[in-house]
Amino acid sequence: MTIRPTDRALASLVAGAIATVIGASPALAQSGMNTTSLQHEVVLDGLDSPWDMAFLDDGTMLFTEKCDGLSVRMPDGTVNALLGMSGSEGYASAAEDLVCEGQAGMMGVAIDPDFSDNRRIYVYSTSEKSDPRTNRLMRLVVNEDFTDVSERADIVEDVPYKVEASDHPFGGPGAHNGGRVRFGPDGALWLTTGDNHNPEIPQSPTMMGSKVLRLDTDGNAHQDNTPPEDFDTRTYTYGHRNVQGIAFHPSTGTPIVAEHGPWHSDEITVLQNGGNGGWDPRDNMAERGDCPDGYCGYMPNQSEGMNRYERASFMPMTDFETYPDAMPPIWTNNGWSQGMSAAAFLEGEQWGDWDGALAVSLMGIGFGGTPIGQRIDVIELDEEISVVEVTEMTLPMQSGRFRALVLGPDGSLYTAMEEGSIHKLTPGG
């Protein structure tokens, strides 16, 4: 969707009028022309909810399927099933404690920068090893011929999990786990987590949901983390809702996250060490009163459509009134919530004017009059990491629920669609 000039002007007027209410600068409307033609290739099809991918330099691709497990696609196209979850078949190894439910299951995957020496990879998954369940970050070793994994070490065991259903949209067990795992240019291991529809988690100093964690490869806190006093030292930032995208600026290494909004305001945020995302869905906060099951995250009128700016005023994604020093988003998807998921920087001269731009994927919700919005947006940034222009990619295939984005070693953009496929998008005629 590209907003027409008349719509853009109206959107700017409306956003400007409510900017002081929602505590953020007016969102940029989508604009610009898509001058990059894309070649398209289906890399894999017939998958079960693919969630994430990670590449070696030779094109070897690890990928996860939410309810099945971890596999690898070799450069010649051969696929080896490595680590299966409870109930999965055909995998070289099985981990019966790994389960999927609702939004939860096997999610993010990352490859150690020293993989050629240590053969290590990292996978985030829901586990029944604890009672109640938790989400865990596991370290595994891949054998020489990429046919199996071993030496599992659970280096983060305590990311909370939603065990019981609650009175909310998407309120079943397993909601809001975050789940993206990435190595930053500093060599640190980063993990994003979610709030589980638990109102206490986002501002909690000890519960490891609603956080962005920066770790070493043993799961310990990175030595340069500076969270507030009394916070778990693994915390890089806190006060998030459900971060599923993290990418690092190609020039500065600055971490930037993409985050689901609550019926309004998907957010792109530049992280600050020790910063607060400003999400606080507790009832009786900010004069809201009581909310269903103590969680105000979809209020007011959580099951009915309403003006997104009015909703943002009542339950802001970033509550500057309560937390005036909260990290400000640089883009809020024009105030819409459309399931913003992954983020990846486009790099290389093959991308033309988009070299250095941030690509973000959206899965589409369509609630209460919201446009479905299943698309990939390209966000051009200036030297201050402010948004200059946002352009929707003209895709050479049918849109869907774009769950993951990864820039491959060949300079192409790879995307996993929840409907069951992984695609390769290459710039050029």
C-alpha positions as CSV (number, residue, x, y, z in Angstrom):
1,M,0.0,0.0,0.0
2,T,1.4,3.4,-1.0
3,I,-0.6,6.3,0.4
4,R,-1.9,8.7,-2.2
5,P,-0.9,12.4,-1.9
6,T,-4.3,13.4,-0.5
7,D,-4.2,10.6,2.0
8,R,-0.7,11.5,2.9
9,A,-1.5,15.1,3.6
10,L,-4.5,14.0,5.8
11,A,-2.4,11.5,7.6
12,S,0.2,14.1,8.4
13,L,-2.4,16.5,9.7
14,V,-4.0,13.9,11.9
15,A,-0.7,12.6,13.2
16,G,0.6,16.1,13.9
17,A,-2.6,16.9,15.9
18,I,-2.2,13.9,18.1
19,A,1.6,13.8,18.4
20,T,1.6,15.5,21.8
21,V,-1.0,13.0,23.0
22,I,0.8,9.8,22.0
23,G,4.2,11.2,22.8
24,A,5.9,10.7,19.5
25,S,6.7,12.6,16.3
26,P,4.3,12.2,13.5
27,A,4.9,9.0,11.5
28,L,6.1,9.3,8.0
29,A,3.7,8.1,5.4
30,Q,4.8,5.6,2.9
31,S,6.1,7.3,-0.2
32,G,8.7,7.1,-3.0
33,M,9.0,4.9,-6.0
34,N,10.2,1.3,-6.0
35,T,13.0,1.5,-8.6
36,T,14.6,-1.8,-7.8
37,S,13.3,-4.7,-9.9
38,L,13.6,-8.0,-8.1
39,Q,14.3,-11.5,-9.4
40,H,12.6,-14.2,-7.4
41,E,13.4,-17.8,-6.5
42,V,11.5,-20.2,-4.2
43,V,14.3,-21.7,-2.1
44,L,12.1,-24.1,-0.1
45,D,8.4,-25.0,-0.2
46,G,6.1,-27.3,1.7
47,L,7.5,-26.3,5.1
48,D,5.6,-26.0,8.4
49,S,5.6,-22.4,9.6
50,P,9.2,-21.5,8.9
51,W,10.4,-19.0,11.5
52,D,14.0,-18.1,11.0
53,M,17.2,-18.6,8.9
54,A,20.9,-18.2,9.3
55,F,23.7,-18.5,6.7
56,L,27.3,-19.6,6.3
57,D,29.4,-17.8,3.7
58,D,29.1,-20.7,1.2
59,G,25.3,-20.4,1.3
60,T,24.6,-23.2,3.7
61,M,21.3,-22.2,5.4
62,L,20.0,-23.3,8.8
63,F,16.3,-22.8,9.2
64,T,13.7,-23.5,11.9
65,E,10.1,-24.6,11.6
66,K,8.0,-23.6,14.6
67,C,6.4,-27.0,15.3
68,D,8.9,-29.4,13.7
69,G,12.5,-28.4,14.4
70,L,15.9,-27.4,13.0
71,S,17.1,-28.3,9.5
72,V,19.9,-27.3,7.2
73,R,19.8,-26.7,3.4
74,M,23.2,-27.3,1.8
75,P,24.6,-25.3,-1.1
76,D,23.6,-28.1,-3.5
77,G,19.9,-27.9,-2.3
78,T,20.1,-31.0,-0.1
79,V,18.1,-30.6,3.1
80,N,19.1,-32.4,6.3
81,A,16.7,-32.6,9.3
82,L,18.9,-32.0,12.3
83,L,17.0,-31.6,15.6
84,G,13.3,-32.5,15.9
85,M,10.8,-31.4,18.6
86,S,8.3,-33.5,20.5
87,G,6.2,-35.4,18.0
88,S,8.4,-34.7,15.0
89,E,9.7,-37.5,12.7
90,G,12.7,-37.9,10.4
91,Y,15.2,-35.8,12.4
92,A,18.7,-37.1,13.2
93,S,18.3,-36.1,16.8
94,A,15.2,-35.6,18.9
95,A,14.5,-33.2,21.9
96,E,11.3,-34.4,23.5
97,D,11.2,-31.4,25.8
98,L,10.9,-28.9,22.9
99,V,7.2,-28.2,22.2
100,C,5.1,-25.8,20.2
101,E,1.8,-24.2,21.3
102,G,0.1,-21.1,19.9
103,Q,2.8,-18.6,18.9
104,A,5.5,-20.6,20.7
105,G,7.8,-23.3,19.5
106,M,11.2,-23.3,17.8
107,M,12.0,-19.8,16.7
108,G,15.3,-17.9,16.2
109,V,18.6,-19.4,15.0
110,A,22.1,-17.9,14.8
111,I,25.5,-19.2,13.8
112,D,28.6,-18.5,15.9
113,P,31.1,-16.1,14.2
114,D,33.8,-18.6,15.0
115,F,31.7,-21.5,13.5
116,S,34.6,-22.7,11.3
117,D,36.5,-23.4,14.6
118,N,33.8,-24.4,17.1
119,R,30.9,-25.6,14.9
120,R,28.5,-23.9,17.3
121,I,24.9,-22.6,16.6
122,Y,22.2,-21.1,18.8
123,V,18.5,-21.9,18.8
124,Y,15.6,-20.4,20.8
125,S,12.7,-22.7,21.6
126,T,10.0,-23.4,24.1
127,S,10.8,-26.3,26.5
128,E,9.2,-28.5,29.1
129,K,12.4,-29.0,31.0
130,S,11.1,-26.6,33.6
131,D,7.7,-26.6,35.3
132,P,6.1,-24.4,34.3
133,R,7.5,-24.3,30.7
134,T,10.0,-21.6,29.7
135,N,11.6,-20.4,26.5
136,R,15.3,-21.4,26.3
137,L,18.3,-20.4,24.3
138,M,20.3,-23.5,23.4
139,R,23.8,-23.9,22.1
140,L,24.5,-26.8,19.8
141,V,27.4,-28.2,17.9
142,V,26.9,-29.3,14.2
143,N,28.9,-32.3,13.0
144,E,31.3,-32.0,10.0
145,D,28.9,-33.2,7.3
146,F,25.9,-31.2,8.6
147,T,23.8,-34.3,9.3
148,D,23.4,-34.0,13.1
149,V,23.8,-31.8,16.2
150,S,25.1,-32.6,19.6
151,E,26.5,-31.1,22.9
152,R,23.3,-29.2,23.7
153,A,23.8,-26.6,26.4
154,D,20.9,-24.4,27.6
155,I,22.6,-21.1,28.1
156,V,19.4,-19.1,28.9
157,E,16.8,-21.2,30.7
158,D,14.4,-18.6,32.3
159,V,12.6,-16.6,29.5
160,P,9.0,-16.7,30.7
161,Y,6.2,-18.5,28.8
162,K,2.5,-18.0,28.9
163,V,1.0,-21.2,30.3
164,E,-2.7,-20.4,30.6
165,A,-5.2,-18.7,28.3
166,S,-6.4,-15.2,29.2
167,D,-9.2,-12.9,28.2
168,H,-7.4,-11.2,25.4
169,P,-7.2,-11.3,21.6
170,F,-4.7,-14.1,20.6
171,G,-5.1,-14.9,24.3
172,G,-4.2,-18.6,24.2
173,P,-1.1,-20.2,25.8
174,G,2.2,-19.5,24.2
175,A,1.7,-15.8,23.3
176,H,4.3,-13.1,22.9
177,N,7.7,-14.9,23.2
178,G,9.9,-12.5,21.1
179,G,12.3,-15.0,19.6
180,R,14.9,-13.4,17.3
181,V,18.5,-14.5,17.9
182,R,21.4,-12.6,16.3
183,F,25.1,-11.9,16.6
184,G,26.0,-8.2,16.6
185,P,29.1,-6.8,14.9
186,D,30.6,-6.6,18.5
187,G,30.6,-10.4,18.6
188,A,27.9,-10.4,21.3
189,L,24.9,-12.7,21.2
190,W,21.5,-10.9,21.2
191,L,18.1,-12.4,22.1
192,T,14.7,-10.6,21.9
193,T,11.8,-11.7,24.3
194,G,8.1,-10.8,24.8
195,D,5.6,-10.0,27.5
196,N,3.4,-13.2,27.5
197,H,0.3,-11.1,28.1
198,N,1.7,-10.7,31.7
199,P,1.4,-7.1,32.8
200,E,4.2,-7.4,35.3
201,I,6.9,-8.5,32.9
202,P,7.8,-5.4,30.8
203,Q,9.0,-3.2,33.7
204,S,10.2,-6.1,35.9
205,P,13.9,-6.0,36.7
206,T,14.2,-9.8,37.1
207,M,11.7,-11.5,34.7
208,M,13.5,-11.9,31.4
209,G,10.5,-11.3,29.1
210,S,9.9,-8.0,27.3
211,K,13.7,-7.5,27.1
212,V,16.5,-7.4,24.6
213,L,19.4,-9.5,26.1
214,R,23.0,-9.0,25.2
215,L,25.1,-12.0,26.1
216,D,28.3,-13.9,25.7
217,T,28.2,-17.3,24.1
218,D,27.9,-19.0,27.5
219,G,24.7,-17.0,28.2
220,N,26.3,-14.6,30.7
221,A,25.7,-10.9,30.7
222,H,27.9,-8.9,28.2
223,Q,30.4,-6.9,30.2
224,D,29.3,-3.6,28.7
225,N,25.6,-3.8,29.6
226,T,24.3,-1.0,31.8
227,P,20.8,-1.8,32.9
228,P,19.2,0.2,35.8
229,E,20.2,-0.7,39.3
230,D,18.8,-4.1,40.6
231,F,18.1,-5.3,37.0
232,D,19.3,-8.7,35.8
233,T,22.6,-7.8,34.1
234,R,21.8,-9.7,31.0
235,T,19.4,-6.8,30.2
236,Y,20.3,-4.5,27.4
237,T,16.9,-2.9,27.1
238,Y,13.5,-3.5,28.8
239,G,9.9,-2.4,28.6
240,H,9.1,-4.0,25.3
241,R,6.0,-5.7,24.1
242,N,7.0,-8.4,21.6
243,V,10.2,-7.8,19.7
244,Q,10.7,-10.1,16.8
245,G,13.1,-8.1,14.7
246,I,16.6,-6.9,15.5
247,A,19.3,-5.6,13.0
248,F,22.5,-3.7,13.3
249,H,23.3,-0.5,11.4
250,P,26.0,-1.3,8.8
251,S,28.1,1.7,9.6
252,T,27.7,2.2,13.3
253,G,26.7,-1.3,14.6
254,T,23.8,0.4,16.4
255,P,21.0,-2.1,17.3
256,I,17.6,-1.4,16.0
257,V,14.5,-3.4,16.8
258,A,11.1,-4.0,15.1
259,E,8.1,-4.6,17.4
260,H,4.5,-5.7,17.2
261,G,2.0,-3.0,18.3
262,P,-1.3,-3.6,20.2
263,W,-3.9,-2.8,17.6
264,H,-1.8,0.4,16.9
265,S,1.7,1.6,16.4
266,D,4.1,-1.1,15.3
267,E,7.5,0.4,16.2
268,I,11.0,0.7,14.9
269,T,13.3,1.8,17.7
270,V,17.0,2.6,18.0
271,L,18.2,0.9,21.2
272,Q,20.0,2.7,24.0
273,N,22.0,0.7,26.5
274,G,19.9,0.3,29.6
275,G,16.9,2.0,27.9
276,N,13.2,1.5,28.6
277,G,10.8,0.8,25.7
278,G,8.0,2.4,27.7
279,W,5.5,-0.5,27.5
280,D,3.5,-0.9,30.7
281,P,0.2,-2.7,30.3
282,R,-0.7,-2.9,34.0
283,D,-4.1,-1.9,35.0
284,N,-4.6,1.1,37.3
285,M,-1.6,2.8,35.5
286,A,-1.9,6.2,33.8
287,E,-5.4,6.5,35.1
288,R,-6.6,3.5,33.0
289,G,-8.5,1.7,35.8
290,D,-9.0,-2.1,35.7
291,C,-8.5,-4.1,32.5
292,P,-9.4,-7.8,31.5
293,D,-7.2,-10.2,33.5
294,G,-5.1,-7.2,34.7
295,Y,-3.6,-6.6,31.2
296,C,-4.5,-3.4,29.3
297,G,-2.5,-4.2,26.2
298,Y,-5.5,-4.2,23.8
299,M,-7.6,-1.6,25.6
300,P,-9.9,0.2,25.2
301,N,-12.5,-2.0,23.5
302,Q,-10.0,-4.8,23.0
303,S,-12.2,-6.8,20.8
304,E,-13.7,-4.0,18.7
305,G,-12.2,-1.7,16.1
306,M,-11.8,2.0,16.9
307,N,-9.6,5.0,15.8
308,R,-6.0,3.9,16.2
309,Y,-4.9,7.3,17.6
310,E,-7.5,7.3,20.3
311,R,-6.4,3.8,21.2
312,A,-2.8,4.9,21.3
313,S,-3.7,7.8,23.6
314,F,-5.3,5.3,26.1
315,M,-2.6,2.6,25.9
316,P,0.5,3.9,24.2
317,M,3.2,1.5,23.0
318,T,5.7,4.0,24.4
319,D,4.3,5.7,27.4
320,F,6.2,9.0,27.6
321,E,3.9,10.4,30.2
322,T,4.9,7.7,32.7
323,Y,8.4,7.2,31.4
324,P,9.6,10.5,29.9
325,D,13.1,9.1,29.2
326,A,11.7,6.1,27.3
327,M,13.4,5.3,23.9
328,P,11.5,7.1,21.2
329,P,10.5,5.1,18.1
330,I,11.8,6.4,14.8
331,W,8.8,5.0,12.9
332,T,5.4,3.8,14.0
333,N,3.9,2.3,10.8
334,N,1.7,5.3,10.4
335,G,0.0,4.4,13.6
336,W,-1.1,1.0,12.4
337,S,-0.5,-2.4,13.9
338,Q,0.0,-5.0,11.2
339,G,2.2,-7.6,12.7
340,M,5.7,-6.1,12.2
341,S,8.1,-9.0,12.5
342,A,11.7,-9.2,11.2
343,A,14.3,-6.6,10.2
344,A,17.5,-6.8,8.1
345,F,19.7,-4.2,6.5
346,L,20.2,-4.3,2.7
347,E,23.9,-4.0,1.9
348,G,25.8,-3.9,-1.4
349,E,25.9,-1.8,-4.5
350,Q,23.4,-4.2,-6.1
351,W,20.7,-2.6,-4.0
352,G,21.3,0.9,-5.6
353,D,19.7,3.6,-3.6
354,W,18.6,1.0,-1.0
355,D,22.2,0.2,-0.1
356,G,22.2,0.7,3.7
357,A,18.4,0.8,4.0
358,L,16.5,-1.2,6.6
359,A,14.0,-3.8,5.4
360,V,11.1,-4.8,7.7
361,S,8.5,-7.5,7.2
362,L,4.8,-7.3,8.2
363,M,2.5,-10.3,8.5
364,G,-0.8,-8.6,8.4
365,I,-3.7,-8.6,10.9
366,G,-6.6,-6.6,9.4
367,F,-8.4,-6.0,12.7
368,G,-11.1,-3.3,13.1
369,G,-10.6,-1.7,9.7
370,T,-6.8,-2.0,9.7
371,P,-5.4,-2.7,6.2
372,I,-4.1,-6.3,6.0
373,G,-0.5,-5.0,5.2
374,Q,1.3,-8.3,4.3
375,R,4.4,-6.7,2.8
376,I,8.1,-5.8,3.1
377,D,8.9,-2.1,3.6
378,V,12.2,-0.5,2.9
379,I,13.1,2.3,5.3
380,E,15.8,4.7,4.2
381,L,17.7,6.4,7.0
382,D,20.0,9.4,7.3
383,E,23.3,9.7,9.2
384,E,21.4,10.4,12.5
385,I,19.4,7.1,11.9
386,S,16.2,9.1,11.3
387,V,13.6,8.0,8.8
388,V,13.9,9.7,5.4
389,E,11.6,7.7,3.3
390,V,9.5,4.5,3.4
391,T,8.8,2.4,0.3
392,E,6.8,-0.8,0.0
393,M,8.7,-3.4,-2.1
394,T,7.0,-4.3,-5.3
395,L,7.2,-8.1,-4.9
396,P,7.5,-10.6,-7.7
397,M,5.4,-13.2,-5.9
398,Q,2.2,-13.3,-3.9
399,S,2.3,-11.7,-0.5
400,G,1.8,-13.6,2.8
401,R,2.8,-13.6,6.4
402,F,6.5,-12.6,6.2
403,R,8.0,-14.0,9.4
404,A,11.7,-13.6,8.7
405,L,14.2,-11.5,6.7
406,V,17.9,-12.3,6.3
407,L,20.5,-10.9,4.0
408,G,22.3,-13.9,2.5
409,P,26.0,-14.1,1.8
410,D,25.2,-13.6,-1.9
411,G,23.7,-10.2,-1.2
412,S,20.1,-11.4,-1.8
413,L,17.3,-10.9,0.6
414,Y,15.7,-14.1,1.9
415,T,12.3,-14.2,3.5
416,A,10.4,-16.9,5.3
417,M,6.6,-16.9,4.8
418,E,4.5,-18.5,7.5
419,E,2.4,-20.2,4.9
420,G,5.3,-22.6,4.3
421,S,8.0,-21.3,2.0
422,I,11.4,-19.5,1.9
423,H,12.0,-17.1,-0.9
424,K,15.1,-15.4,-2.4
425,L,14.8,-11.8,-3.7
426,T,17.7,-10.6,-5.8
427,P,18.0,-7.0,-7.2
428,G,18.6,-6.5,-10.8
429,G,16.9,-6.9,-14.2
